[in-house]
Amino acid sequence: MKLISTYSKFIPYLYFIVIIIYWFTDANRNGGINAYPILLFGIPFIWQLFRPSKKLNFTLGIIFVCLSSYLILAYLSDLFNIISFSDSAKRFMIMGGLFVLTNFIMSLWMIRNSLKKAF
């Protein structure tokens, strides 16, 4: 149990690294060399795995909470029919709902990690 509690703080970073790798792989298949700048987004998360910093952790958490909140607002606007979307966009939004919720939870987890006394 102690092993799980010591390594559980790395789960949000590994999650975002996996998402960036998936995003890069998908963009590389379709766009070729234009996909390589996507890998730059992974640098702060890899840095957090090897040399954790509370300030960087808090900054990453706040940025991704804001981005996830923006996406949640898009879901709410669809729910209340403020903006009408096409059927294909609605199907994409349903599939991406789990992704947005998971991003939000992982971002809050990163903020929680930065607020702890011992990182």
Steps between C-alpha positions, in 0.01 A plus 500: 500500500791733574636438150170607345480815711857603413455461125138620472616862481650425156175379343386841364835561329504156344142552385585827324816348347292213358245748360779704336652185348160399364442850362846497337446156348165600354634830364813332364290254304303782342739797491852361492775731622253763621419273796839526671431829686229307690779314680609828659183494710633190676817666631345654817332171592821301452685765701251451785576128507873548549530836678167591661429868553200627695479820294506320166255244633257768617535689170432188292203412720345846469553511122337164445215571743424813295515309171284220637251750640474661158422160347246429772328829410476374140321189627262708709422727205411192299291365787298822524490543120669840514704405194377237257750241383478254213437132565861403431622769741259369765635146458854634533400692813351190658821305437713787624295549816695240690823658379396847624385371837822303546709806406315704760552239771869459417549879505339524843722214613806694383388806697444281806853363461644851489313604815633208705788573734724217375510454126 
